[in-house]
Amino acid sequence: MMSSPRNVPPHTVRVSRRARHVHLRFSVRAGLEVVIPMDFDPSEIPDLLTARAEWIADAARQIEAQRALADPSPADRLPAQVSLRALGETWNVELRPSKATRLTLREAAEHRLIVSGPLHEDARWRRALKRWVARRARLELARWAEREAETHGLPRVDLAVRWQRARWGSCSRRSGSQRPTLSLNAGLLFLPPHLARYVILHELCHTQRMDHSPAFWNALQRVEPAAPALREELHGAWPYIPSWVDPPAPPVDADVDRP
């Protein structure tokens, strides 16, 4: 439901049976949303938002930055190009409608992707494009991680690549495996090279320190002196993911105490 205007920012209110605290969520699509527990009095919301005005203003700036970077093309339309910024590649998408019931995607010369079949079914071409990007990511990110590990004297790793909703990467140690495993988001290929490299270095440094302690950040800054600035830039990098990938950039969230 929409809140009534009382000199507070425009927002929606959602009552959640699972919520234990009031939760503020700011996203590109929905704007500011206030999630409240069943026993919370909605009349307290204006005072709560007034008390959190500084956070709301900061979140609004982050969302506006996301909107400025976001891909303006319709999410349900096959893109004319796929730009893999991390690799410096732009692939032109050529459509070849046919009566075939199966949709196919193949690479052709001069960085072309040939898509044929039932092109009106956006779920099919979306899956095909995402599979193709993930295959490219498994190949190229594995090479990249190996180069960076060798350059900086870090352990070699196993690599897993998948589409992730809210993380660029993670590092873990599997029982029985002698090597750590980096799990990287296939969407890294859409980022500028310096940000994709930062994520790889960040996760490689976790092979030495599986935490975010000061010792970890010091280790990361030794291999990448610009790490603090890159970390900050990465926070606003989700809009580089094109709209057809879906879901869009994750929201800015905060749990808040009652006023």
N, C-alpha and C positions, 0 to 999 in steps of 0.2 A: 504494500500500500504506500501511496505517496504521503509524505508528512505535510502538515500545514505550515505555511511560511510564518516564521516568528523571528525575523532577522537572523536566521541561521542558513547555512549553505543548502542549496537544493539537494535532496537525498531521498532515498527510499528506505522503508523499514521492513524487515523480515523477521517474523517470530520463529524461533527454532526450538524444537523439543530437545535437541542434543546440546544446545549451547549452555555453558556454565557461566560465561562472562559475556559482557557486551563486546561485540567485535565490529570494528570499522573496516570496510573494504572499499578501495577505490580502484576502478578498472576503466579501460578505454571504452568498453561497450556500455557498462551500466552506470558509470559515474560513482558517486558516493552512496554506499549501502550500509545501513546500520542493522546488524544482526543482534537480536535481543533474546534472552531466555524467556521461557513461558511466564515466569513470575515477575518480570521487569515491568515497571510502570512506564508506559510510553510518554507520559507527561514530563518525565525526567530527561528526555532526549535533548531538548533545546539547551538545557544547562550543560549537559555532557558535551555536546558539540562546541559550545562556547569555550569550555575548559580545554578542549583539544584543538582549538583554532590554529595553533602553530603547526601541529602535525598535519591537519587537513590542508593548510596552505602549501606545505612542503610536498605532500602527496599529490596535490593538484598540479604542481609544477612538474613532477615526475611524469604524470599522465599526459600532460600537454607535450612534453618532450617525446613521449612515445607516439602520440598522434602525429607529430611533425615528421617522424621517421617512418611511420607505418606505410606499408604498401597500399596505394590507393585503388588498385585494381579489384574488381569484384571477386569475392572468395569462391563463387560458384562458376567462374569462367576459366577455361583452360588458358594459362598464361602464354603470351607470345614469346617470352624468353625466360630462361632460368639462369640467374646470376649466382655463381658460386664464388663469392668474393674472396674467400680464404685461399682459393686456388688461382685467382685471377682469370677465371673462365666465365664466358657467357655463351649459353647454348640457345640457339634459335629453335623454337618449337614449330614443326610443320604438321599440319592436320591433313590426314588422308581419310575422309569419310568412306565407309564401305558398309556392305550389308552383313558383314561377318558379325557373329554374336560375341566373339571374343575380342577384347581390346588388347592391342599390342603396342609396345614402345621399344624402339631400337635406336642405337647411335648410328650416325652417318658422318661422312666426311665434313670438314669445316665446322665442327661443333654444332651439328644439327641433331635434333631428336625428332624422329618420325613417329607420330602417334596415329594409329588407324583403328577402326572399329566403331562401336557405338559411342560416339563422342558426346552425346547428349546426357549420358549418365555420369555425373560429376564424381560420384563415389568411386567409380572404376578408374578414371584417369588420375584422380587424386592418389589412390593407392599405388598405381603404376609409377607415378612420379616420385612418390615417397620411397618406394622400393629402390628406384634407380639412384636417388640421392644417397640412401643408406649404403648401397653397394659402393658408390664412389667414396663415401666417408670411411668405410671399413678399410679400403685399400690405401687411401691417401693419409688418413689420420694415423694408421699403423706405421707408415713410413716416416711421418713427421715425428711421432713419439719416439721412434727408434733413433732418429737423428739427434733429437734434443737430449735424450738419455746419454748417448755416446759423447756428445759435445760437453756435457756438464758432469760427466762421471756419475750418473745416476743409474739405478738398477734397471735392467730390461724388464719389460712387463708383458703380460697378456692383455689383449684389447677386446672389449665388447663395445659395439656401437648400436644404439637404438634411439628411437624418438622419445624424448623425455619432456614432460609438461613444465617442470619448474626448476630443473637443474641443467647446468651445462656439462657437468661431469662429476665423477666420484672415484674414489680409490678404495679397494678392499683387498683382504687376504683370504683366499679360499682354503679351507682345510684340505690338506693333502697336496696343495700346489706349492711349488718352490718359488713361484714368481707372483708378485702382486698383480691384480687385475684393475686396469683403468676402464671405467665405463663412461663413454663419451656420447654426448647428444649429437645425432646426425645433423642437427641444425647448425652445428659449428661451421659447416661449409658456407653458410650464408653470411657469416661475420667477416669483417675486415681481417686481414691476416694477422695483425698485431694482437687482436683480441683472441683469435683462435689459438695462437701460440701461447698467450698468457694462460688460457685454460689448461692447455697441455702441460705447461711447466708447473702450474699450480698442483695438478694431480700427480705429476711425477715427484714433486717434493713431498707429497704425502707418503711416498714409499719409505721416506726417512722418518717422518713424523706424522702419525695418524691422528692428528688433532689440529686445532687452530690456536695453539699456544704461541706466546711471543717467540719461542725458539723456531716454530714453523715459519712464521712471517719473516724472521731474520734469514732463515735458509732460503726462502723464496726470493727475498730481495737481493741475496748474493748472486743468484743466477739471472735475476731480472730486476735491475735497480729501479725501473719505473713501475714496479708492481703496485704500489699504493694508488697511483693515478689510474692504472689499467683496471684495477679492482673496482674503482669508482665508476669508470666508463662502462664496465661490463654490466653494472646494475641497469643501465638504460639501453642495453643492446637487444632486448627481445623483439622490438619492432623490425629488426633486420630480417626476421623470419617472415616470408611472404604470406599473404592472407590466405592463399589456397591450402597451406599446410594445415592450419587449424589444429589446436586452439590458438587464439592470439596471445599476446604478451600477458603473463600472469599479473594479477592485481597487486596493489600495495596494501598490506594488511597490518592491523594492530589490534591487540586485546587491550581493553581499557577498564579501569576501575570506575565504580559508580561515584558520581560527584558527592 
